[in-house]
Amino acid sequence: MIGATENCCSAPAGVITGTVCRVDPKDGGGSSLRHDAFVAAWAVVGTCAAIAAYNYYIDRRLRAMKRKREAEDSSAEKDDAGLENHGTTTRTTRAADGNEFAASLAASLARVEGREASGNFLSAVLSQMWEHVNVAVSNAIKDALDPTLKELKPAPLHFTRLDLGNVPVETRNMFIHRADSERGAGIQIDVDVDWNGNCDIMLQATMSRSAKVTFGVRAIKLSGRMHILLSPLTTEIPCISAVQYGFTNPPD
């Protein structure tokens, strides 16, 4: 019978015991149990409310940051549109078109996160290895152009000497940034290149079996903006799968 069962629920409120007990409805244990259940229920409700309020606060912060970022992007696009419209109304020559493109390119680069460098480091590297670069580039030029030059009509051409000289290429105004694409992660280096080469390039034109004309180039001056793309990046040494390079615009 219930009345004969020992009351084992005498533990203080908030202490959970491992004993299964029965409560005599004639004593005050039932009201104490209901009080503890009521306090526990309110604790659960309060915890849930606090979590919901915190999530609401975080959501509002994220929405505010997103709106701010969209407003900044919209302002940047309007600035770019203003630059383009201004260039359209004021350009009169091809040089003006080039200035407009340069301004647009500078504005787009300004929004790219990256690091600027002087370019002295790359200049120092090229200076030390120029003797090897000279031979490698000269051979590459010969291999690429000789087949085409020999097929020219009526006077086929061929290189008799090709030497880039002892003045290395100089670099400055370097900008290094990420350039991820569908191929994978990549790093792009944008750098200004200047070269005042004292080269020695000689070509010979064969007019006939007995008539040959030799001419050449003694100096080359080159200036332009070059990009070097290291992509895709890998997790194995040397961490670079391929290198691509070229001039952003035709060099001067």
Sequence and secondary structure as in RCSB ss.txt:
>XXXX:A:sequence
MIGATENCCSAPAGVITGTVCRVDPKDGGGSSLRHDAFVAAWAVVGTCAAIAAYNYYIDRRLRAMKRKREAEDSS
AEKDDAGLENHGTTTRTTRAADGNEFAASLAASLARVEGREASGNFLSAVLSQMWEHVNVAVSNAIKDALDPTLK
ELKPAPLHFTRLDLGNVPVETRNMFIHRADSERGAGIQIDVDVDWNGNCDIMLQATMSRSAKVTFGVRAIKLSGR
MHILLSPLTTEIPCISAVQYGFTNPPD
>XXXX:A:secstr
 GGGS     S TT   S      TTSTHHHHHHHHHHHHHHHHHHHHHHHHHHHHHHHHHHHHHHHHHHHHHHH
HHHHHHHHHHHHHHH  SHHHHHHHHHHHHHHHHHTS EEEE SHHHHHHHHHHHHHHHHHHHHHHHHHHHHHHH
T SSS EEEEEEE  S   EEEEEEEEE  BTTB  EEEEEEEEEEE  EEEEEEESSSS EEEEEE  EEEEEE
EEEEE SB SSTT BS EEEEESS   
